[in-house]
């Protein structure tokens, strides 16, 4: 029963999405019909001058009432719409009584079409049938053809209703799709801002915390009156951390722009700089920006941890290309000498393996780290 009492959508009633050429054609059709009707009135010699003028005024009022009817139906206001339909039917009956049969039929026909097109179906059928029955009751010589014509007009109104609903549904779906695309773009922008913030945080936290350790150590040495050589060593170390942080920041920005060197080349250079071994397995493939950056960061963090906690250990890096994932393994065979004092460590990690594990999980991968034999092993798996 809801289909009989449901209004056409506001998109259908307001004409949203209606092509301009269709609007022009509709306006031309209504204008031509009004001109034809007025021309017929002026040629009708049976109507005296004052009656003709009154009839033209009544037709003008009916035209205004129809435009108001269109407006109130857009707002889904049923009672004003029914009142306007009743007014139009009453005016048509008055025209028929005055002898203006043809204008009365036109007003009733337009009223039936508009009711079927724009009102809830139950109300539209009731108004349309009322208009047609009123025409038959006031007709001096009712005929079957008149009933068929009335039914055809109601069918035209229902056809226009279906056309408007189809267009309105299409417009509504288009608006929903645009809204979904805007939401998707906003989500992508938010994700990108989050990624940028994470990269900047990781790099700067790593670099600045390392510098802070060295500068704090230098301050303590100065306060204790230690040898200036030790102070200079701390300052030089802090400068080295600043230079390393600047380099990593540039690498992060290059990664965000997609301008970094391939991961395999980066790992080979990093292994050479640390005196570590490097090997690859599988067919070389391109990685996404996020996965490539995760591999770089894990390799940097693992090498840093070896330098801090297992100085002198032999390190091996192995990069494996599988069907849908890439794996990185960084392992060492244990320290050859005692690690430096914690307060004067050569570096201070601001993100560590815990942050790397979170990064891997965000990408749908895994990171495992723990002792293996006499050394320590870090394994990363991320999607290609």
C-alpha positions as CSV (number, residue, x, y, z in Angstrom):
1,X,0.0,0.0,0.0
2,X,3.0,2.3,0.5
3,X,3.5,2.6,-3.3
4,X,0.0,4.1,-3.5
5,X,0.6,6.7,-0.8
6,X,4.2,7.5,-1.5
7,X,5.1,10.8,-3.1
8,X,7.3,11.0,-6.2
9,X,10.9,12.0,-5.1
10,X,11.7,15.6,-4.9
11,X,14.4,15.1,-7.6
12,X,11.7,13.8,-9.9
13,X,9.2,16.7,-9.1
14,X,11.7,19.5,-9.2
15,X,13.2,18.4,-12.5
16,X,16.8,18.0,-11.2
17,X,19.0,16.5,-13.8
18,X,16.5,17.3,-16.6
19,X,18.4,18.2,-19.8
20,X,18.1,21.8,-20.9
21,X,16.8,20.8,-24.3
22,X,14.0,18.9,-22.5
23,X,13.1,22.0,-20.5
24,X,13.0,24.1,-23.6
25,X,10.8,21.6,-25.5
26,X,8.4,21.3,-22.5
27,X,8.1,25.1,-22.3
28,X,7.5,25.4,-26.1
29,X,4.8,22.7,-25.9
30,X,2.9,24.4,-23.1
31,X,3.2,27.8,-24.8
32,X,2.0,26.4,-28.1
33,X,-1.0,24.7,-26.4
34,X,-1.9,28.0,-24.6
35,X,-1.6,30.0,-27.8
36,X,-3.7,27.5,-29.7
37,X,-6.4,27.7,-27.0
38,X,-6.5,31.5,-26.9
39,X,-6.6,31.7,-30.7
40,X,-9.6,29.4,-30.7
41,X,-11.3,31.6,-28.2
42,X,-10.9,34.7,-30.3
43,X,-12.2,32.9,-33.3
44,X,-15.3,31.6,-31.5
45,X,-18.0,34.0,-32.5
46,X,-20.5,32.4,-30.1
47,X,-18.9,34.1,-27.2
48,X,-19.6,37.9,-26.6
49,X,-16.7,40.2,-26.0
50,X,-17.0,40.4,-22.2
51,X,-17.5,36.6,-21.8
52,X,-14.4,36.0,-24.0
53,X,-12.4,38.4,-21.8
54,X,-13.6,36.7,-18.6
55,X,-12.8,33.3,-20.1
56,X,-9.2,34.4,-21.0
57,X,-8.8,35.7,-17.4
58,X,-10.0,32.4,-16.0
59,X,-7.6,30.5,-18.2
60,X,-4.8,32.8,-17.1
61,X,-5.8,32.1,-13.5
62,X,-5.8,28.3,-14.2
63,X,-2.3,28.6,-15.6
64,X,-1.1,30.3,-12.5
65,X,-2.8,27.7,-10.3
66,X,-1.1,25.0,-12.2
67,X,2.4,26.6,-11.6
68,X,1.5,26.9,-7.9
69,X,0.4,23.3,-7.9
70,X,3.8,22.3,-9.2
71,X,5.5,24.2,-6.5
72,X,3.5,22.8,-3.6
73,X,3.9,19.2,-4.9
74,X,7.7,19.7,-4.9
75,X,7.4,20.4,-1.1
76,X,5.1,17.4,-0.7
77,X,2.2,19.5,0.6
78,X,-0.9,17.4,0.0
79,X,-3.8,19.5,1.3
80,X,-2.8,22.7,-0.7
81,X,-2.3,20.5,-3.8
82,X,-5.8,18.9,-3.4
83,X,-7.3,22.3,-2.9
84,X,-5.8,23.6,-6.1
85,X,-7.1,20.5,-8.0
86,X,-10.6,21.0,-6.7
87,X,-10.3,24.7,-7.7
88,X,-9.3,23.8,-11.3
89,X,-12.1,21.2,-11.6
90,X,-14.6,23.8,-10.3
91,X,-13.4,26.4,-12.8
92,X,-13.6,23.8,-15.6
93,X,-17.2,23.0,-14.6
94,X,-18.0,26.8,-14.6
95,X,-16.5,27.1,-18.1
96,X,-18.7,24.1,-19.3
97,X,-21.8,25.8,-17.8
98,X,-20.9,29.1,-19.7
99,X,-20.7,27.1,-22.9
100,X,-16.9,27.0,-23.2
101,X,-16.7,23.3,-23.7
102,X,-13.4,23.1,-25.3
103,X,-11.4,25.2,-22.7
104,X,-13.2,23.2,-19.9
105,X,-12.0,19.9,-21.4
106,X,-8.4,21.3,-21.8
107,X,-8.3,22.4,-18.1
108,X,-9.7,19.1,-16.9
109,X,-7.3,17.1,-19.1
110,X,-4.3,19.1,-17.8
111,X,-5.6,18.7,-14.2
112,X,-5.8,14.9,-14.6
113,X,-2.3,14.7,-16.2
114,X,-0.7,16.8,-13.4
115,X,-2.5,14.9,-10.7
116,X,-1.3,11.5,-12.0
117,X,2.2,12.8,-12.6
118,X,2.9,14.7,-9.3
119,X,0.6,13.5,-6.5
120,X,0.8,10.2,-4.5
121,X,-0.7,7.6,-6.7
122,X,-3.9,7.1,-4.7
123,X,-4.6,10.8,-4.6
124,X,-3.6,11.2,-8.2
125,X,-6.0,8.5,-9.4
126,X,-8.8,9.9,-7.3
127,X,-8.2,13.5,-8.6
128,X,-7.9,12.2,-12.2
129,X,-11.0,10.1,-12.1
130,X,-12.9,13.0,-10.4
131,X,-11.9,15.3,-13.2
132,X,-12.9,12.8,-15.9
133,X,-16.3,12.0,-14.2
134,X,-17.0,15.7,-13.8
135,X,-16.4,16.2,-17.5
136,X,-18.8,13.3,-18.3
137,X,-21.5,14.5,-15.9
138,X,-21.5,18.1,-17.3
139,X,-21.3,17.0,-20.9
140,X,-24.7,17.3,-22.6
141,X,-23.9,14.3,-24.8
142,X,-21.4,12.0,-23.1
143,X,-19.9,9.4,-25.4
144,X,-17.5,6.4,-25.2
145,X,-14.8,8.3,-27.0
146,X,-14.8,10.9,-24.3
147,X,-14.2,8.2,-21.7
148,X,-11.4,6.7,-23.7
149,X,-9.8,10.1,-24.2
150,X,-10.0,10.7,-20.4
151,X,-8.4,7.3,-19.7
152,X,-5.7,8.1,-22.2
153,X,-4.9,11.4,-20.5
154,X,-4.5,9.7,-17.2
155,X,-2.2,7.1,-18.8
156,X,-0.1,10.0,-20.2
157,X,0.2,11.4,-16.7
158,X,1.2,8.1,-15.3
159,X,3.8,7.6,-18.0
160,X,5.3,11.1,-17.3
161,X,5.4,10.0,-13.6
162,X,7.4,6.9,-14.4
163,X,9.8,8.9,-16.6
164,X,10.3,11.5,-13.9
165,X,10.9,8.9,-11.3
166,X,13.5,7.1,-13.5
167,X,15.3,10.4,-14.1
168,X,15.1,11.3,-10.4
169,X,16.5,8.0,-9.3
170,X,19.3,8.3,-11.8
171,X,20.1,11.8,-10.5
172,X,20.0,10.6,-6.9
173,X,22.3,7.7,-7.6
174,X,24.7,10.1,-9.4
175,X,24.6,12.4,-6.3
176,X,25.4,9.5,-4.0
177,X,28.2,8.4,-6.2
178,X,29.7,11.9,-6.2
179,X,29.4,12.0,-2.4
180,X,31.1,8.6,-2.1
181,X,33.9,9.8,-4.4
182,X,34.3,12.9,-2.2
183,X,34.4,10.8,0.9
184,X,36.9,8.4,-0.7
185,X,39.1,11.4,-1.7
186,X,38.9,12.8,1.8
187,X,39.8,9.4,3.3
188,X,42.7,9.1,1.0
189,X,43.9,12.6,1.8
190,X,43.6,11.8,5.6
191,X,45.5,8.5,5.1
192,X,48.2,10.4,3.2
193,X,48.5,13.1,5.9
194,X,48.8,10.3,8.5
195,X,51.5,8.6,6.5
196,X,53.4,11.8,6.1
197,X,53.1,12.6,9.8
198,X,54.3,9.1,10.7
199,X,57.3,9.4,8.5
200,X,58.3,12.8,9.8
201,X,57.7,11.7,13.4
202,X,59.8,8.5,12.9
203,X,62.7,10.3,11.2
204,X,62.8,13.4,13.5
205,X,62.2,11.4,16.7
206,X,65.1,9.1,15.8
207,X,67.5,11.9,14.9
208,X,66.6,14.4,17.6
209,X,66.6,11.8,20.4
210,X,70.1,10.7,19.3
211,X,71.3,14.2,19.3
212,X,69.8,14.9,22.7
213,X,71.7,11.9,24.2
214,X,75.0,13.2,22.9
215,X,74.3,16.9,23.8
216,X,73.2,15.9,27.3
217,X,76.3,13.8,27.7
218,X,78.4,16.8,26.6
219,X,76.7,19.0,29.1
220,X,77.4,16.6,31.9
221,X,81.0,16.3,30.9
222,X,81.4,20.1,30.9
223,X,79.8,20.4,34.3
224,X,82.2,17.8,35.7
225,X,85.1,19.6,34.1
226,X,86.1,16.6,32.0
227,X,88.7,16.7,29.3
228,X,87.6,18.8,26.3
229,X,88.4,15.9,24.0
230,X,85.5,13.9,25.4
231,X,83.2,16.9,25.1
232,X,84.3,17.4,21.5
233,X,83.6,13.7,20.8
234,X,80.0,14.1,22.0
235,X,79.5,17.2,19.9
236,X,81.0,15.5,16.8
237,X,78.7,12.6,17.4
238,X,75.7,14.9,17.7
239,X,76.7,16.6,14.5
240,X,76.9,13.2,12.8
241,X,73.4,12.4,14.1
242,X,72.1,15.7,12.7
243,X,73.6,15.0,9.3
244,X,72.2,11.4,9.4
245,X,68.8,12.8,10.4
246,X,68.9,15.3,7.5
247,X,69.7,12.6,5.1
248,X,66.9,10.4,6.4
249,X,64.4,13.3,6.2
250,X,65.4,13.8,2.6
251,X,64.9,10.1,1.9
252,X,61.5,10.2,3.5
253,X,60.4,13.2,1.5
254,X,61.7,11.5,-1.7
255,X,59.7,8.4,-0.8
256,X,56.6,10.4,-0.3
257,X,57.1,11.8,-3.8
258,X,58.0,8.4,-5.2
259,X,61.5,9.4,-6.1
260,X,63.6,6.9,-4.0
261,X,66.1,4.5,-5.4
262,X,64.9,0.9,-5.7
263,X,64.8,-1.0,-2.4
264,X,67.3,-3.6,-3.5
265,X,69.9,-1.0,-4.4
266,X,69.3,0.8,-1.1
267,X,69.8,-2.4,1.0
268,X,73.0,-3.2,-1.0
269,X,74.4,0.2,-0.3
270,X,73.4,0.0,3.4
271,X,75.0,-3.4,3.8
272,X,78.2,-2.2,2.2
273,X,78.4,0.8,4.5
274,X,78.1,-1.5,7.5
275,X,80.3,-4.2,6.2
276,X,77.4,-6.7,6.1
277,X,76.5,-9.4,3.6
278,X,73.6,-9.0,1.3
279,X,71.7,-11.6,-0.9
280,X,68.5,-11.7,-2.8
281,X,66.1,-14.5,-3.8
282,X,63.4,-14.6,-6.4
283,X,62.5,-12.4,-9.3
284,X,63.1,-8.7,-8.7
285,X,59.8,-6.8,-8.5
286,X,58.6,-3.3,-7.8
287,X,57.2,-2.5,-4.4
288,X,54.6,0.0,-3.4
289,X,55.8,3.2,-1.7
290,X,54.5,2.1,1.7
291,X,56.0,-1.4,1.5
292,X,59.3,-0.1,0.2
293,X,59.6,2.4,2.9
294,X,58.8,-0.2,5.6
295,X,61.6,-2.4,4.3
296,X,64.0,0.5,4.4
297,X,63.0,1.5,7.9
298,X,63.3,-2.0,9.3
299,X,66.7,-2.5,7.7
300,X,67.9,0.8,9.1
301,X,66.6,0.0,12.6
302,X,68.0,-3.5,12.6
303,X,71.5,-2.3,11.5
304,X,71.3,0.4,14.1
305,X,70.5,-2.1,16.8
306,X,73.4,-4.4,15.8
307,X,75.7,-1.4,15.9
308,X,74.4,-0.5,19.4
309,X,74.0,-3.9,21.1
310,X,76.3,-6.3,19.1
311,X,79.4,-4.3,18.0
312,X,81.7,-6.4,15.8
313,X,79.0,-9.0,14.9
314,X,78.8,-10.3,11.4
315,X,75.5,-9.2,9.8
316,X,73.6,-10.7,6.9
317,X,70.7,-9.2,5.0
318,X,68.5,-11.3,2.8
319,X,65.7,-10.0,0.6
320,X,63.2,-12.6,-0.8
321,X,60.6,-11.9,-3.5
322,X,57.7,-14.3,-3.2
323,X,54.5,-14.3,-5.3
324,X,52.6,-11.7,-3.3
325,X,54.9,-10.7,-0.5
326,X,58.5,-9.6,0.0
327,X,60.5,-10.7,3.0
328,X,63.5,-9.1,4.6
329,X,65.8,-10.9,7.1
330,X,68.5,-9.2,9.1
331,X,70.5,-11.5,11.3
332,X,73.8,-11.3,13.3
333,X,76.0,-13.9,15.0
334,X,76.5,-12.1,18.3
335,X,78.7,-9.3,19.6
336,X,82.5,-9.5,19.3
337,X,83.0,-6.9,22.0
338,X,81.1,-5.3,24.8
339,X,78.5,-2.7,23.8
340,X,79.1,1.0,24.8
341,X,77.7,2.5,27.9
342,X,73.9,3.2,27.6
343,X,74.2,6.8,28.4
344,X,76.7,7.4,25.7
345,X,75.3,5.2,23.0
346,X,76.2,6.2,19.5
347,X,72.5,6.4,18.5
348,X,69.2,6.6,20.1
349,X,66.2,5.1,18.3
350,X,63.0,7.1,18.4
351,X,60.8,4.4,16.9
352,X,62.4,1.0,17.4
353,X,61.1,-2.4,16.4
354,X,57.8,-1.9,18.1
355,X,57.1,1.0,15.7
356,X,58.3,-1.1,12.8
357,X,55.9,-3.9,13.9
358,X,53.0,-1.5,13.9
359,X,54.0,-0.2,10.5
360,X,54.1,-3.8,9.1
361,X,50.7,-4.6,10.6
362,X,49.1,-1.5,9.1
363,X,50.3,-2.8,5.7
364,X,48.9,-6.3,6.3
365,X,52.3,-7.8,7.0
366,X,54.2,-9.1,10.0
367,X,57.5,-8.4,11.8
368,X,59.2,-11.0,14.1
369,X,62.3,-10.2,16.1
370,X,64.2,-12.3,18.7
371,X,67.3,-14.2,19.6
372,X,68.5,-16.9,17.3
373,X,71.5,-18.9,18.3
374,X,74.1,-16.6,19.6
375,X,72.8,-13.6,17.7
376,X,69.6,-11.8,16.9
377,X,67.3,-12.0,13.9
378,X,64.6,-9.6,12.5
379,X,62.2,-10.9,9.9
380,X,59.7,-8.7,8.0
381,X,57.0,-9.7,5.6
382,X,54.9,-7.1,3.7
383,X,52.7,-7.3,0.6
384,X,54.2,-6.2,-2.7
